Amino acid sequence: MNDIKKINSLDKSEFLSIFGNVFEKSKWISEKAFDKKPFKNLESFVSEIIGIYENSENKTILEILNLHPELAVEKKLTIDSDTEQSKANLKECTPEEFNEFKKLNTEYKKKFNFPFIIAVKGKNKNEILNYFRERINNSLDEEFFEAKKQVKKIANFRLEEIIK
């Protein structure tokens, strides 16, 4: 899908089936992007869809954050999240690692009121656990900013996968 003409020619149903989960379970972002067609080029398309997210109110960002799965322990995942977590070996945790993820997920969600979010692409479960251990000590403002940044990274990775 590396041709802007193809993207611009997609009907709404096709567009949403391809780009609807760029932001986890937040198809409305892709719907808004669809309404901005036609795009000049791939960069303007990516800029538009990312901009919709970045310009959302904090309340909306919090809703998006809460649509993300808990790492390593969530059973019902979108295809994208399942693939990403599998590649990071989060599906192959030892009982000790699984219990630590479970404990950290619970503590993190209790402290911040949204799940721990990290772009797992290119990371392994040990690196992810280390980030988790560090970031749980952040303030709410620091962690909200970091989670928002990680969602953007995830979206960019997903767009790269689709567009390449």
N, C-alpha and C positions, 0 to 999 in steps of 0.2 A: 504494500500500500504506500509506496514511496513516490507516488505521482499525485500532485495536487489536483490535477484534472479529474482523476478517479475519485478522490475524496469529495470534490465539489459536485460530482455527478451522483453520489450516493443519495438514495432516498432516506427519509428519516429512520425508517426501520433498519435499514442496512447500516447506516451511520451509528445508530445506538447499539446494534449488535457488535460492532467492531470497537467503538470507543466508550461504550456505556459504563465500563468498570475501570476506566483509567484512574478514577478516584473511587476507591472502594465503596461499592453499593450506593454511589451518589450519581446516578444516571442523569439527574437534573442538570449537572454541570455540562455534560455532553449535549443535552437538549438545548441549553442556552447557546453553546458553541455552534450547534447546527443552524440556529437562527441567524448566525452572523455570516453564513456562506454568501457569496463565494469568497474564498481566501486567495490572496495574491500568490502565496507560496507556502511551503511546508513550515517555514519559520513563523510566518504570521498565524498559521493555524495553531501551532504549538503555543505561541505567545498568547493567543486568544483564550485557549482552554485553560492554560495555567493562570492567566490573569483573572478569569472568572473566579477561580478558587482563591487566589491571593487577595482579591478585593471583597471577599465575603466578610460579613460581620463576625466578630469573635464568637457570638452565640451560635452561628451557623458552622463555624470552624469546629467548635466543640461537638456539635452534632455529627460532623464528618469524622472526627477523631473517634467517637464512640461507635462508629460503624466498623472499625477495624477489629480484627480478631485478637484474642490473647495468644501470644506466641507459644508454640509447642504444645499447648493444652487444648486449644479450641478444636472441636470435632467437626463442626460444619463450616467449611471454608469455601470461598469462591474459587473458581478454577485458578485464577491468577495467584491468590494467596497460597493455595495448596502447592502450586508449582514453585513459587518463591521459597516457601518454607522447606519444601523437600530438597531443593538445591542447596540450602544452607544446613542440611542434615538435622533439622529440628524434629523430624519424624523418627530419628534414630537416637533418641536420648537414652542414656542409662537411667535406671530407676532414681538414682541420686540427682542427676541433672533434671529429670522430669519433675521431681519433688521441689527442687530449687526454683525452677520456672513457675511452678504452681504457686509456691509461697510468694515469690517476687511479684507475680501477676496480681495476686490478692492484695498485697501491701501497697503496690503501686496504684492500683485502681482506687483503693480506699483513700490514699493520700491525695491523688490528683483528680479523681472523678472522671478519668478516661483511661483506656488501656495504654500500655507501653507500646510505642510505635518506633520502629527503626526500619530503614530500607535495608533488607537483609541481603540483597544482591552483592555477591563478592565477599560475603562474610561467612564464617562458620559458626557453629553453635557456641564454641568457647568464646569467640570474640563478642558475640551477641550477649552472652551471659555477663561478660566483663562490662560492656556498656550498660547493661541493665543494673548491675551492682553499683556502678558510678552514678548513673542518672537518677536513681531513686533518692539520692541525697540532695538533688536540686530543689530550688524553690518552685512554687507553682508557676510564677511568671517565666522563669528560665525553662521549665519543662514544657509549658504551653508553647513557647516560641520554638523549642527544639522539636516537639512533636509536629507542629505545623510545618517546619522545615523538612522533616522526614517524610511527611505525606507528599510534599511537592517532589522530593527525590523519587519516591515510589512512582508517582505519576509520570515523571520524566523517563524513568526506566521502562515503564509500560508503553509509553508512547514510542520510545526508541525501538522496542521489540516489534511494535505494529508497523512502524514506518520504514524500518530498515529494508 
